[in-house]
Amino acid sequence: MKQLSALNIARLRTEEAFGYLKQVVTETENLPSEEPAAALTAAVTTLTTGVDAFDDALKASATNPATATATAADDARDAAWRGVNNYVTAMCAHPTPDVAANAAEAKSLFDKYGDPTKLAQTEESGILHNLLQDLEALDSGKRTALGLDVWITDLKTKENAYLAAAAQRTEADAARQVGIVKETRAAAEAAYRSLVNTVNALAMINGDTAYATFIDHVNAMIDRQKAISKARSTRAKNAEEAK
């Protein structure tokens, strides 16, 4: 008697679970359309609806409104860095020797760290943090003569605005992942288990002929998923032992 094998789908990674469930939905086309049992139709419909909701949640989690704000804040701090760097560079040619010397000292700090606007956002924040500390540590008289404080304040303000936006983006991402995705995944998994139980029961009662193709295909998927999970566990164990 053919039966669907057991699979602890809750142990799969989120995207992995979605992919597996989506394949199962596709395979339901191999279930008998003339099946008189209302329970099978209901189980298939519930699974399809659950997987669609899971899909929508994953898409929503990838579309975070805070991302646009963080991107704009990142662009603003990039512009602020370029502005002050260009200003200091130009001031190195100031006709007043003392001012030019102050500018050269400040420019050496920019050259020390290089252009951070081409780096990853987190790495850029680290560079700007150090640069701002160094700039603020310059002699106040030199900063005043150079007219640098207004530029430092602008860069620091833009950097703080980015950090705040990035924190909101992270918080929103976490909330979406933990909330919507977790809830819809749980519902889809429950629908899957219900379908498995329904098919197994009907195959036992009516014979497995009408369900054989579906059972064989899904069991092949289950075996493949178990092999992937086992290989992952082995790699993790080996990595741990290698430490």
DABEL-V484720 format. One record per backbone hydrogen bond with DSSP energy under -1.0 kcal/mol. CO is the residue of the C=O (numbers start at 1). NH is the residue of the N-H. Records with the same first field share a line. If there is no record, write none. Layout:
CO: NH ; NH
//
This chain:
7: 9
8: 11
9: 12
13: 17
14: 18
15: 19
16: 20
17: 21
18: 22
19: 23
20: 24
21: 25
22: 26
23: 27
24: 28
26: 29
27: 30
28: 31
37: 40 ; 41
38: 42
39: 43
40: 44
41: 45
42: 46
43: 47
44: 48
45: 49
46: 50
47: 51
48: 52
49: 53
50: 54
51: 55
52: 56
53: 57
54: 58
55: 59
56: 60
57: 61
58: 62
64: 67
66: 70
67: 71
68: 72
69: 73
70: 74
71: 75
72: 76
73: 77
74: 78
75: 79
76: 80
77: 81
78: 82
79: 83
80: 84
81: 85
82: 86
83: 87
84: 88
85: 89
86: 90
87: 91
90: 93
91: 94
96: 100
97: 101
98: 102
99: 103
100: 104
101: 105
102: 106
103: 107
104: 108
106: 110
107: 111
108: 112
109: 113
110: 114
116: 119
120: 124
121: 125
122: 126
123: 127
124: 128
125: 129
126: 130
127: 131
128: 132
129: 133
130: 134
131: 135
132: 136
133: 137
135: 138
139: 143
140: 144
141: 145
142: 146
143: 148
148: 152
149: 153
150: 154
151: 155
152: 156
153: 157
154: 158
155: 159
156: 160
157: 161
158: 162
159: 163
160: 164
161: 165
162: 166
163: 167
164: 168
165: 169
166: 170
167: 171
168: 172
169: 173
170: 174
171: 175
172: 176
173: 177
174: 178
175: 179
176: 181
179: 183
180: 184
181: 185
182: 186
183: 187
184: 188
185: 189
186: 190
187: 191
188: 192
189: 193
190: 194
191: 195
192: 196
193: 197
194: 198
195: 199
196: 200
197: 201
198: 202
199: 203
200: 204
201: 205
202: 206
203: 207
208: 212
211: 215
212: 216
213: 217
214: 218
215: 219
216: 220
217: 221
218: 222
219: 223
220: 224
221: 225
222: 226
223: 227
224: 228
225: 229
226: 230
227: 231
228: 232
229: 233
230: 234
231: 235
232: 236
233: 237
234: 238
235: 239
236: 240
237: 241
238: 242
//
